[in-house]
Amino acid sequence: MDESPADEWVVLRNCGYMHEAELIVAVLDAEGVDAFLPDAQMAGGTGLTGLIQGVRVLVRASDLEAANEALSTMHDEELPGDEMVDDFPE
């Protein structure tokens, strides 16, 4: 069965660390918005977030506006994400 465009997963945020992504998921969950961390296995406890360029937080396209609204209530300094992990130092 094909998903409709509204049911497709889209990137909401890209976090530098797993705990940041988990915080966003917790906020979204409290607001009734489903979220998915496709990079959780790779990033969780391995320290490989730099190799995978962060931890993506995905939501359904149909929930994107509600997710942004839920996160807009947080102060900028409390809200992680939207940054890419720098390359490893040389």
N, C-alpha and C positions, 0 to 999 in steps of 0.2 A: 504494500500500500504506500503510495506517495504522500508525503507531507505537503500540506498547503503552505504557501509562503509565510503565513502568519504563525505556523507551527514550527518553523525552522529555528534552530538555535543560532543566536547572533552574539557577538562579543560585546559585553557591557563595559568591562574594565580589564586591564592587564596589570597585574600586581607584581611587585618585585619579590614578594615573599608569600609563602603559603598562609601564614597566620593573617596576613592582610586580606587575602581572598576569602578566607573563612569568616572574617569579620563582616565582609560585605554580604556573604551568603546568609549569615545569621540575621542581619538587618532585613534582607529581602524576605527571608522565611517568616519573620515576625509580621511582615506586611502581606503575607500570603502570595508572594511571588516565587515561583519555582526557579532555582538557579542550578547550574551544573559546572563542575570544575574538571574539564577534560584532562588537565595536566596534573591532577592530584596524585596519581600513582608515580609519576616521574619526579615530581617535586617534593612530595611528602617524605620528610626525614632524610632525603638523600643529598640535599644541598646542590642539586643540579638545576636550580632555577635559571642560572646564568646560561646554561647550555640550551635550555628550551625557551629562552627569552621571556621569562616570567610565567606567571600563573594566570591563565585566562578565566574570567568569570562570564559564563554564558547564560542568557535568558531566552525565552521564546520571543520571536519578533513581535508577537501580539502583546507581550508584557513589557516591552522595552520602555514605553512611556511611563508605565506604573513603576517600573524599577528605577528609572531616573528620578521620578517624583519622590519615591521612598528614600533615595540617597540624598536628595536635595535638602532634606531636613537636618542632615549632619553638617557640622562645621567643616570647612576645608581641611583644617589641621587634623581632624579626626578621620577623614576619609582617605584611605589609601587607594592606589591604583592609577592608571593612565600613564605610568612610567614604564619604560623598558629597562631591563637589567643591563648595565654596562657590560662590555666584553671583559673577560678576565684580564687582570693586569699582566703586563709583559715582564 
